[in-house]
Amino acid sequence: MKHRTIRLPDETMKAIEAASQERGFASMSAFIRYAIDQELTERQDGLTGAEERLAASIEQVRRDQDRPN
């Protein structure tokens, strides 16, 4: 695993430390990795949902155009 360094405000670090302890993570790093994975997964799921809604909308428009007036 590659090592990365990020700068965060003290307030954010305190919130991360508290959240990681409250939720039972072994370390702040474990919590941060988990949070990043969750965010990336949600974004991918959201994109899939948006694609599905777009496809359904296009299909509905196609059906509407195929109907006789």
C-alpha positions as CSV (number, residue, x, y, z in Angstrom):
1,M,0.0,0.0,0.0
2,K,1.4,3.4,-1.0
3,H,1.7,6.0,1.7
4,R,0.0,9.4,1.2
5,T,0.0,12.5,3.3
6,I,-2.9,14.9,3.5
7,R,-3.3,18.1,5.5
8,L,-6.5,18.5,7.5
9,P,-7.6,21.2,9.9
10,D,-7.2,20.4,13.6
11,E,-11.0,20.5,14.0
12,T,-11.4,17.8,11.3
13,M,-8.7,15.6,12.9
14,K,-10.5,15.8,16.2
15,A,-13.8,14.8,14.6
16,I,-12.1,11.9,12.8
17,E,-10.4,10.7,16.0
18,A,-13.7,10.8,17.9
19,A,-15.7,9.1,15.1
20,S,-13.1,6.4,14.7
21,Q,-13.1,5.6,18.5
22,E,-16.9,5.8,18.7
23,R,-17.3,3.4,15.8
24,G,-14.7,0.9,17.0
25,F,-12.1,1.3,14.3
26,A,-8.5,0.2,15.1
27,S,-7.1,3.5,14.1
28,M,-7.9,6.8,12.5
29,S,-6.3,5.5,9.3
30,A,-8.7,2.6,9.2
31,F,-11.6,4.9,9.6
32,I,-10.4,7.2,6.8
33,R,-9.9,4.3,4.4
34,Y,-13.4,3.0,5.2
35,A,-14.9,6.5,4.7
36,I,-13.1,6.9,1.4
37,D,-14.3,3.4,0.2
38,Q,-17.9,4.3,1.2
39,E,-17.8,7.6,-0.7
40,L,-16.4,6.0,-3.8
41,T,-18.9,3.2,-3.7
42,E,-21.8,5.6,-3.3
43,R,-20.6,7.7,-6.2
44,Q,-20.4,4.6,-8.4
45,D,-23.8,3.4,-7.3
46,G,-25.3,6.9,-7.8
47,L,-23.9,7.0,-11.3
48,T,-25.4,3.6,-12.1
49,G,-28.8,4.9,-10.7
50,A,-28.6,8.0,-12.8
51,E,-27.7,5.9,-15.9
52,E,-30.7,3.7,-15.2
53,R,-33.1,6.7,-14.8
54,L,-31.7,8.2,-18.1
55,A,-32.2,5.0,-20.0
56,A,-35.8,4.6,-18.6
57,S,-36.6,8.2,-19.7
58,I,-35.2,7.7,-23.2
59,E,-37.2,4.5,-23.5
60,Q,-40.4,6.3,-22.4
61,V,-39.8,9.1,-25.0
62,R,-39.3,6.4,-27.7
63,R,-42.5,4.7,-26.7
64,D,-44.4,8.0,-26.7
65,Q,-43.1,8.8,-30.2
66,D,-44.1,5.3,-31.5
67,R,-47.7,5.7,-30.4
68,P,-50.2,6.8,-33.1
69,N,-51.8,10.2,-32.5
